[in-house]
Each structure stands twice: as C-alpha cells, then as structure tokens.
C-alpha cells in the first residue's frame, strides 16, 4: 500500500474519519492515528457494515402482509354503515357547511412531516402520533388497540420511525470509522426509491436497504443489482408489477400495457449511465423481458403474500435482443441474464467508478482515480471491494483540501455521532426533511444530489444554522466547544475556526460555530 508522503498520520486519520467515514467521535482520531488507512482497508476486508436491529424491523414480506391487513381493516371500517345517531349528526354537519362524513370518521394519517421550517416541523405532534381530545399528542399506548383502524397511528410511518431509530441511534454510533455505513447510504441513494410513492414503499424502504443492499455492498455488483431489482420495494416504486407483455396470456383482450420504467432506470441510472450506447428499442426489449416480475398479492388465492414472484401469465414470450445480444426465452432467467451482462459492461464499470469517486473524493474527481477504479472493477468482474480498495490506495483520494459540502444525511449523521446525541426519531426525520433530504424520499429515481451545488443554496445553509443550534443545545453539558473542535477536527482545525469557537459567549453558541465550520461542513 502506497501512502501519500505529504500527509502526517494525524492528518490521514482525520481524513479517514471525515472523508471516508461517518465523522469523528471523542478520541477517535487519536485511536486510529498509528495506522488509519490500514484500519480503513480492514473494514473492507472484513466487510464491516453494521446491521440495524429493532423489534419492528421485520422482513419485507412480513411488513407488507401487516400493511395489507391494516388496509383491509380501514376499508372494512369505511364500508361499515354509520350508526343512526352518527349518520344524522353527519347530515346535520353537512347541511350547516361543516365537516364531511369522511372527515368526521377520521381519514388515515399519511404520516407527513409538515412544515417547511425547522421550528414548525418540530413544534407540533410527532409524525404518526394520535391527537387526544384536548389537542395534545397521545402516546398511543393506553388505547391504541381500542381505536378504529383509521384513527390508529399510520403503520408505514411507525415502521419508518423504527428504521430511523435503528440507524441514527444505533448503526451510525457503532463503527470506529464507518466506511461500510457510508457505503450503505451511497448505494441506497444510487438505487433510490421514494416513500412518497405509497404505503408499500413507505413501509418497506428500510427493509429494502437491510435486505437488498447491506448484505451485498462488499460483494459482486451483479448480486447487488439482482437483489435490488427483484425486491418488492423497487418493483412497486417503478411500477413493474403493472407491466404486462403485449402478447402474454394476461393480455388476451389487448387492454393492458407494457411499463418501461424499471427497464429504463436500470440502464440509465443503475448500470450503464446516460448516453452509453443503448437505444429506446433496447429499453423496450428489456421491459418485455422483465414482464412478470411482480409482488404477490392475491386475496383470493393462498400464496407468498408480499414476496417477489414471477408471473408467467404476464410475461412476454419469445426471444428478445438488448444491445446486440439476443436472449432466448427462459422465464425469469431471461431477465437475470440481462442483469448479468449489464453488470459486466464497460460502461457500467466506468459509471459506478465515477459515482463512487464523486461521492467520496470530489464533485469532479481526478480522471486518473476514476481510471484506477474502473480497471479494478473490470479486472475483478465487478467485485466492489476491489473497487473500494483501488480508491483508498490511490493518492488522488487523499488530497487534504476539503472540497465537498456534506449533504444533509451525512451532516446530521456527523452531528449525532460527534456529540453522542440520540434524539427521538421524529426529530431526526423532521430535521432531514427541513434540510431538504427526507429519509428515503427523493423527488425521483435519480436520488438526491451528490454534488456541492445541490446543497449550497442560501436557504439550505440557513436551515443548517437552525439544525446546528438545535443540536448544540441538546449536546451533553460536559462537551466543551474548544476541546470538541480540537479533538474532532485534529489537524484539520484552522486557527480561524478555533478563534471563532473560543470567542463564543455561551457553550451552545460555541458548539454551533463548530458545527457550521468548514471543517465540519466539508469533507
């Protein structure tokens, strides 16, 4: 392993934690300074990625079955005739211009965070909680089971809160460096899904990351790709279960259509990248190949409800050609063969190498670094650990200049990790939404921006001031701002930042200045 001769061990340790890890904890720079890059590479060799745990963190199939049961209960409640007294009251209210019957019965809480600003989003009842008769948030413990289904806390939001709690109060605090956790965040954004799509994606977003992404981030990209594209959350998000082969048995009347969303995003976002030689004809052919990839949900027939299934009746029969390769009819294996070839394509190697280098090193990464990572991908036939090692062993990745602005997810993670704060998950989700990066809910399948310009707006930076101030007041009283800056930043600490922190009039103000410093904001 070649180390950059211009870096001291202390500086290399600080870059290890702040550029490639989750940020420094108390004493962590000193703890790794003897062999920082060796310890970083050791996380790759040991495939170190913590696993989120919690009583509510069940499998995707179990979660979807619970959601289907919940939805059935709500539907049954709404179809149940109102008692005569309630019906008369509803009619009277409507005549007086009051609430509609559906409103009086209580609509299902969508669990939205509400409020664009930090103060508004954190001042009201927590997302998914039940309002009591006097307007205060109920704790949901004493009488939740007695409430009608539509009045209970919205199940998908409760699961999302549990998933957030397991990460922000669990996995981000565990590793010494946290390269594996950073990779989990990177790949979850690369294979973006959005909870706003509906209940199924909302409830399964965390399970998608736990089941399809975390087990494969140090392995072969082909295995990661296959796990992602056959996961129910991705199939629902990109509408593939609605895709019917034009000549399939399920389309005898010719009224159902082909959906190309999943095929297009696999090629454009997940593998090859834009402008890499595939055509619209290739997208259509691939979309036909993966017809029948769906999520089992049939209330009339027993089966693996909520699990991935291959529906042969919806599958487009025959041979199909994608990017010059003809794939013979083979049911589900026909689609898997396309994924295998896409994962080994030279364009995929370069696309993934560039995105990883951009995420960790610079918005415009050195071409020589991207070339090294691309070569490692190709030589290893898509072994992701080989790509990570090529990046970490390259001197180009260790430029001491901090060039990238930390996105909100990384910023909040560093705030919590560096201070040891473990807030309620409602507050974490509210903060991320206010900062513009709601957890697992981007506006499109391309995920959240991974470059500085995506987050450097005046509004975004102003909201970071609110977040810094909020967490500064929650930090333990034993945290001294000057000691904090010296310990967490190490040799990255500038005289200007230390002077500003030292001149603060209060402890929270000093911590806020540290949180807003270039050393904390950039990586």
N, C-alpha and C positions, 0 to 999 in steps of 0.2 A: 504494500500500500504506500502510495506516494503522498506525503503531507506537504502542504504549502509551506515552504521555508520561511515565508514572511509573516506567518501567524504564530503568536505565542500560544502556549497551551491554554491559558486563561481565555484568550480571545476565541480560540477554537471551541472551547467549552461553551462560551456564551452563544456563539453562532449555532452550535449543535442544538441547544435548547430553544432558542428563539426563531431560528430559520427552519429547522427540520423537526422540531418537537412541538410541545404544547405551551412552551414558556417556562420560565424558571420558577421553582419553588424555593422555600427557605433553605439555604445551604447547598442547593443542587449544583451550582457552578463549581464550588469547591469540591463537591463529591465526585465529579467526573473529570476534573481538570488534568489528571495524570494520563488518561487515555480516552479523550472524548470521542474521537472518530472511531476507535476500535469498539467502544461501547455502543455507538450508533449502529455500526455494522453488525454487532452482535444481536441487536434487536431484529435485524433482517434474517440473520442465520437461524435464530430461534423462533422466527415467525411470531414475534411478540405482539399480539393485539388483544387487549382485554375484552372480555365478553360481558355485555350488560346483563344484570340479573335483577329480578324482582318478581313478586308473586303474580303480578298481572301480565308479565311478559311471556305469553304463551305462543304457540305456533300459529302461523298464518291461518291454517285450516281451522284450528280451534277458535281463533278470533273471528273469522268470517262466519262460522256457524253461530257464534254468540250474537253477531250483528244481525244475521238473518232472523234469529229467534226474536231479537229486540224489535226489528222492523215489523215482524208478524204480529207482535203484541200491540204495537202502536196502531197498525192497520185495523186490527180487530176492535180496539178501543174506539177508533174514529168511526167505524161502521156500526157500532152498537148504538141503538136508539137512545136518545136522551130521555131521562125520566120526565114525566109530565110537568113537574114543577120547574125543572131546569129549562125545558123547551119553551114554556110560557115566559120565563124570565128572558130567554134569548130573544124571543119575538118582541117583547116589550122594549128591550135594549135597542134592537134594530129599528123599531118604529121611532124611537127617540134619537136616532142617529148615533147610537153608541157602538159598542164592540160587536163584531160579527161572531156568530156561534163558534167558528173555529178558534177565534181569539179567546173566547170565554173558556173553551175547553182546554186551551193551552197548547200552542204549537211546539214542535220539537225544537229544543235549543240547538242551534248549529254549532255552538261552541266557539264562535268567533271572538277574537281578542278585543275588537272595538277600539276606537280612539286612535288617532294618528300620533299623538304626542306621548312622551314618556309619562307625564303626570296623569293624564286622563286614562291611559291604558292600565295604570296600576292602582288607581284610586277606587275603582268600582269592584263589584263582586268578582271573584276569581272565575275564569272561564270554566263552564260546565257545572258550576255550583247552582244550587237551587235557592231562589229568593224566598224568604219566610214571609209571613203575613205582614210583618211590620217593615218590610223592605230591606232587612239585613240579610246577608248571605247565610243560608243554612249550612250546617256541617254535613248534611247528607247521611248521617249515621243513625239517628234515632228513628226516623220514619221513612227512610228512602224506600224500603220494601213495600210500604203501605201506599205510596204514591201511585197514581195511574202511570202507565208507561211513558206517555208523552210529557209528564212532569218530572220524570227522573233525570238525573244528570245524563247528558248525551254520551252514550257509551264510547264512540270513537274518540271523543275528546278526553275522556278519562284514561283511555289507553295511551293516548299521545302524551299526556302528563306523566304517566308512569314511565314511558320510554325516555322522556326528557330527564326525569329524576335519576334514572339508572345511569345516564351518561354524565350529566353536569354535576351530579352529586356522587358519582361513582367512578366510571372509567377514566375520566379526564384527570382524576387525582392519583390514580394508581401507579402508572409507569414513571420511571426515573426520567426518561426523555419523552416518550410518547410518539415516536415516528409511526408506529402502527395505527394509533388512533387518528393521527393526521391523514394517513392513507385511507382510513375508513371514511373520513369526511370528504376527501378528494373523490373517491370512487362513487360515493353516494350522490355527489353533485354531477359527476360525469354521466352516471346512469340516473338522471333526475326523474323523479315522479313528484306529483303535487297533491297534497292532502285536500286541496280545494276541489279536486275532481269529484269527490263524493265520499260516502260513508265507507266503501270498501277500501279505497286507497288511504283514507284518513286513519282507519283502524289498523291497517297492515303496513304502514310506512316504516315503522320501527322494526317490525318483523322482517320486512324486505331487506333492510340493512343487516340485521342479525343473521339471516339465513342465506341470502344470496351473495352478499358482499364480504362480510368479515371472514368467513372461512376460506376465501379464495384470493385475498389480496396479496399473498406472498407466493401464490402458485402460478399455474398457467393461465394466460388470459383467455384461452379457449374455454376453460372450465368456468371462469368467472362470467364470461359472456353468455354461456349456455344457461347457467343458473339464473342470471338476471332476466334473460328473455323468456324463460319459461315460468317465471314467478307470477303468481296471480296479480300482484300489485301492478306490475308492468303491463300485463295483458289487459287489465282493466283500464289503466291510465291511457294507453294508446289504442284502445278500442278494438283489439284484435278478436275478442270473443264475438264481436258483431260482424266480423268479416266472413262472408260466405262465398265459396267458389262458384263462379258463374255456371259451371256445368256439373256442380255437385248434386247428389241426391236431395239435399236440403233445399235446393233452389229450383225445384221442378216447375214452379209457377213463374219463375223468372223475375220475381218481385224483390228479391234480396240482393244486396250488392257486396262488392269487394271493398275492403277498407285497407288503405295502403299506409296508414300512419306508422305502425310498428316497423314495417319493412323499410320505409324511408328513413326513420330516425336511427335504425340500426346502422344503415350505411352512411348517413350524413353525419351523425353525432357520435355513435358508439364505436365505429370501426374505422372506415376509410377516411372520413372527413369530406368537406365540401370541395368540389372541383377536382376529383381524383380519378375521373375516367368512367364512372358509371353513368348510365342514362336513365331516362324515365321508363324505358322499356325494361331495364334491369329491375327497377323498383317494382313495377307491376308484376313481373315474373316471380320475384321473391315473395311478394304479397300473396300470390296464388299458392306458392309452396307452403307457406305457414298458415293457410286457412285450416281451420280445425284446431289450432292451438287456442285453448279456452280454459275457463274456470268452471268446474262442475257445479251447477246449481239447478236442481230439478226437484221441486217439492213433491211431484207425483211419483217419482221413481227413486228407490234407495240407491245410494252411491256415495262416493267420497266428496260430500258437500264442501265447497270452498277450496278444493285442491286443483292443481293443474290436471287437465285432461286433454286427450287427443280425440276430437270428434270426427271420425272418419266420414260421417254423412255430410259434414260441411266442407270437407277437404276437396280442393280442385284436383281432379285426377290427371294423370299424364306426366310426360317429361317436360321439364322447363329449363330454359337457358338463362343464366345470370353471369354477366361479364365474360361471355365467351365459353363458359363451361356448362355443359348440359347435364342436368341432374335427373336420373331416371326415377320414375315413380317408386316411392318407397315409404309412403306414410309419413310418420313423424321423423324418420331417419333422413328423409329428403331435406328437411329444414335444418337438421343438425349438421348435415354435410355442408350446407351453405355457410353456416356459422363457423365451422372449422376452417373453411377456405378463406373467409373474410378475416378471421383472426390471424392468419398466416400471410396475409397480403402485405407487400412492402409499404403501401400507403398507410395501412393500419399501424405498422411499426413506427413510422415517422410521426403520424398524428398523435399517438399516445406518448411518444418520447417528448414531443414539443409541449404537449399539455402538462406533463409532469414537471418538465424543466421550468415552464412558465409559472406553475403553481408554487414551486419551492424556491426558485432562484431569481427570476427577473421576468417582467412583463414581456420583454424582448430578449429571450435567453441567447447566450452565445451559440452560434451555429456549430462550433466545434463540440460543445457539450451535447447538443441535440444529436449530432452525428455519432458520438460515442454511445449514447443511449439507444439510438436506432440500431446500431451494429450489434449491441448486446442483445436486443430483442430478437433480431434476425438469427444470430448465431445460436441462441438458446431455444429457438422456435417458440417464442412468446413466454418465456419464463420471466415473470415480473420481478422476482428477487434479483435476477441478473441485471435488469434494467436499473433497479434502485441502487445496486452496488456500483454500477458504472457511473451513476450520478454522484454518489457520495465519495467515490475515489477520484473524481475529477477536480483539479484545482480550480477550474472555472466556476464551480459551485460554491466556492468558499471566499468569494470577494467580500471583504469586511464592510463594504459600503452597503447600508440598508436601503434597498431600492423599492421594495413593495409595501403598499399600505395593507395592513392586516384587515381582511374582510370581517364583517360583524361576528360571524360564527367563531372565527379564530380570536377575535378581540375579546368577546365575552368569556370564552374559554380561558384565555390568559388572565383576565381579571379574577375569575374564580379560583383558578389554580394557584396564582401567585400569592393570593391572600388567604386561601383555605376556606373562603366563604362557601356555604352550602345553602342557598336560598330555596324557597319553595319553587317548584317547577312552574307554577303560574307566572311568577315574576320573571323567570328566565325566558319563557315563551313571549311574554309581553315586551321584554327588552329587545329580543331579537326582532320582533315584528316592528317595533318602533324604529330600530336601526335599519330596517329595510331588507332583512334576511330572515323571514319567518321560517322556522324549522321545517324542512322538507316540504316547502310550499313555494317553489319558484313560479313565475308567471308563464313559463313554457318549458318544453322538454329539453331545451339547451341549458337549463340550470341557471345558477347565479353567476354573475360576472366574477372572473378570476384575475382581473387587472385593476390597477390603481384608479384609473379614470372612472371605473364603475362605482366607486365608493367615495370619491374625493369631492363631492358636492358640498356647498356651504350648508345645506340643510342636514346632510348626513353628518358632517363634522360637528354641527351644533348639537345634534342629538347625542353624539358621543360625550359631549360635555355633561349632559344630563345623566347619562349612564355612569360616567366616571364619578360624578358627585354622589349618585345613589349608592354605589358600592363602596365608595370611600367612607361613607357614614356607617356602613354595615361591617367594615373590617374590624377585627378584634382590637381592643384598646391597647394591647401590647405592641401593636405594629407601629414603629416609629418611621415616619416618612424618609428621613435621611438614611437610616440604616436599611430600609426597604430598597431604596434606589441603589445604594452601593452593593447590596447583596444580590438583588435580582438581575441588575444590568452588568455588574462586574466591569470589565474593561470597555464595554460599550458606553458606559456612563460618561457624558460630556460635562465639562465644567459649567456650561450654561444651565443644563438641567439641574445639576446639584445646587447651584446658586439659587435657582428659582424655587426649588423644593425647600431649601433652607430658609428662605425669606417668607414662607407661608405663615400666616397669622394663626392658623389652627392646624391640628393634626389632620382632619379630613381634607382641608384645603391642600395641604402638602401632598397627601396621597392622590388627590385629584390631579394635581400638576404632574405627578409621576405617571399616572395612568394616561395622561394626554401628551406625554413627551414623545419625541421622535423615536427614542429607544423602545418605547412600549408599543407605539402605533405601527412601527415598520419592522420589516424582517428581511 
